[in-house]
Amino acid sequence: MTANPPAFPSSTVQILPARAVPRHVAIIMDGNGRWAKSRYLPRVAGHKRGVEIVREVTRACIDLGIEFLTLFAFSSENWRRPQEEITMLRQLFLMALEQEIGKLDRNGIRLKIIGDLEPFGERIKELAQRAEEQTAQNTRLTLTIAANYGGRWDLLQAVGKLVRKYPSQTEGFTEEQFAPLLAMNYAPEPDLFIRTGGEQRISNFLLWHVAYTELYFTPKLWPDFDRNALDEAIEWFIARERRFGRTSEQLEPGELAQAAADPGPVRRGY
């Protein structure tokens, strides 16, 4: 990303069929350490390259008309990593908040950060809050960073809010009551989930939200996941038939696209 850009530069913009592009893409960015190791570099080099790929993928999502991009940057399980790497990841997070927020704001991107930021310290908590406030009115793309986030944590904190909000109710809770209490209550559920690095699991990411999400796994390590790799994932998504519990025979020609756009309460944006 160049200094003080008037807008994210567009290169080759792929024109896709109406309603074919996912509205919301969620990504587990896996493989930074292995990418660095394969090049006999320190792990920090892989993470720094990963930040560059975040910029490239963000620009590509804007070009494609994707409205929401959610990135799993640091899971609640990542605290088990070596202390040296944790310290480095915290420093990268702090640096990104200090250096990138103005660029995001100038480019019309709203930043949201989900997860328990308490262990990161007061400075990161302060910068995160300031960044969300500064970019709150932007509408070009909503970029969500999941930091110290876990799907189980999300569900548990939502349950706690639920019982406090409805103290006299002991049963019969509905999705309409529960879903607004989740961390990503401002976004529709992901249409496309991407995991890089070759692993084929969700790893405690957005457990509630991916019930009807298309899951795409690629062996590409995150530092190699460029714009072309994202295009391949989008093309795979377009080829999927999304019925949301119905059969193809139940849908008239042209209704599959409408099903993806409005499948009913299981995917309603909160």
DAPE-V45264 format. One record per backbone hydrogen bond with DSSP energy under -1.0 kcal/mol. NH is the residue of the N-H (numbers start at 0). CO is the residue of the C=O. If there is no record, write none. Layout:
nh=<NH NH>
co=<CO CO>
This chain:
nh=<19 24 25 26 27 29 34 35 36 37 38 39 40 44 46 47 48 49 50 51 52 53 54 55 56 57 58 59 60 61 62 63 65 66 67 68 69 70 71 72 72 73 75 77 79 80 85 86 87 88 89 90 91 92 93 94 95 96 97 98 99 103 104 105 106 107 108 109 111 113 115 119 120 124 125 126 127 128 129 130 131 132 133 134 137 139 141 142 143 144 145 146 147 148 150 153 154 155 156 157 158 159 160 161 162 163 164 165 168 177 178 180 181 184 186 190 191 192 193 194 195 196 197 209 212 213 215 217 221 223 224 225 229 230 231 232 233 234 235 236 237 238 239 245 250 254 258 259 260 261 266 269>
co=<16 67 191 69 193 27 30 31 32 33 35 36 35 41 42 43 44 45 46 47 48 49 50 51 52 53 54 55 56 57 58 59 60 22 22 141 24 143 26 70 145 145 148 74 76 77 81 82 83 84 85 86 87 88 89 90 91 92 93 94 95 99 100 101 102 104 103 140 142 144 147 116 117 120 121 122 123 124 125 126 127 128 129 130 134 107 66 109 68 111 70 113 73 73 203 149 150 151 152 153 154 155 156 157 158 159 160 161 165 173 174 177 178 181 183 23 23 213 25 215 27 219 217 205 209 190 192 194 29 220 221 223 225 226 227 228 229 230 231 232 233 234 236 242 247 251 254 255 256 257 263 186>
